[in-house]
């Protein structure tokens, strides 16, 4: 029997899963610092409320699944909840070597990411640094389509707030050249995580990625 029969299908994006995991972390921290049951119950209810705000169109079965976080008492139960929840994460659109090459038609001797090692359920975008070209490549979903973006990237690494995940990480300035008219181009970009995998693990709001892309292409 399919493990997802109670919820019918995957319904959580990677960023939403990360957001839920952060709420679970708040619950565990509360259990470590608070002894009052009513206070703990309040923390759990607040966490569930924030999750419901993040996923406003839940079915009854999906909500029932998420309500299990109200029963979390320790790290073991938290881990079990998150492992079970991972089954319902919508994977990022799978890409092949041929697809990647089509997304970057102007790139010469494109250094490809290790697609075999990618867990598509744990990413909101694909990013890697091309040591040959000294460029950062991103594969994103924008306006319903996959899009490849290459940019100059300061790979030295400095501590800063990433535009995408909004966390303090080792970041670099990503700058790409985009068309601003029929025959004119402009450089646009912002600071993003040096390590795209870390960024994907901490990204809790896909809207930030959309804002970043709107800035590049508007």
Secondary structure as the mmCIF struct_conf table of DSSP 4:
data_model
#
loop_
_struct_conf.conf_type_id
_struct_conf.id
_struct_conf.beg_label_comp_id
_struct_conf.beg_label_asym_id
_struct_conf.beg_label_seq_id
_struct_conf.end_label_comp_id
_struct_conf.end_label_asym_id
_struct_conf.end_label_seq_id
TURN_TY1_P TURN_TY1_P1 UNK A 3 UNK A 7
BEND BEND1 UNK A 9 UNK A 9
STRN STRN1 UNK A 12 UNK A 12
HELX_RH_AL_P HELX_RH_AL_P1 UNK A 14 UNK A 33
HELX_RH_AL_P HELX_RH_AL_P2 UNK A 37 UNK A 54
BEND BEND2 UNK A 55 UNK A 55
TURN_TY1_P TURN_TY1_P2 UNK A 56 UNK A 57
HELX_RH_AL_P HELX_RH_AL_P3 UNK A 60 UNK A 66
HELX_RH_3T_P HELX_RH_3T_P1 UNK A 67 UNK A 71
BEND BEND3 UNK A 74 UNK A 74
HELX_RH_AL_P HELX_RH_AL_P4 UNK A 75 UNK A 86
TURN_TY1_P TURN_TY1_P3 UNK A 87 UNK A 88
STRN STRN2 UNK A 89 UNK A 89
HELX_LH_PP_P HELX_LH_PP_P1 UNK A 90 UNK A 94
HELX_RH_AL_P HELX_RH_AL_P5 UNK A 97 UNK A 103
TURN_TY1_P TURN_TY1_P4 UNK A 104 UNK A 106
TURN_TY1_P TURN_TY1_P5 UNK A 108 UNK A 109
HELX_RH_3T_P HELX_RH_3T_P2 UNK A 115 UNK A 117
HELX_RH_3T_P HELX_RH_3T_P3 UNK A 120 UNK A 122
BEND BEND4 UNK A 124 UNK A 125
STRN STRN3 UNK A 126 UNK A 130
TURN_TY1_P TURN_TY1_P6 UNK A 131 UNK A 134
STRN STRN4 UNK A 135 UNK A 142
TURN_TY1_P TURN_TY1_P7 UNK A 143 UNK A 144
STRN STRN5 UNK A 145 UNK A 153
TURN_TY1_P TURN_TY1_P8 UNK A 155 UNK A 156
STRN STRN6 UNK A 158 UNK A 161
TURN_TY1_P TURN_TY1_P9 UNK A 163 UNK A 165
BEND BEND5 UNK A 167 UNK A 167
STRN STRN7 UNK A 168 UNK A 179
BEND BEND6 UNK A 181 UNK A 183
STRN STRN8 UNK A 185 UNK A 193
BEND BEND7 UNK A 194 UNK A 194
HELX_RH_AL_P HELX_RH_AL_P6 UNK A 196 UNK A 202
HELX_RH_AL_P HELX_RH_AL_P7 UNK A 206 UNK A 217
#
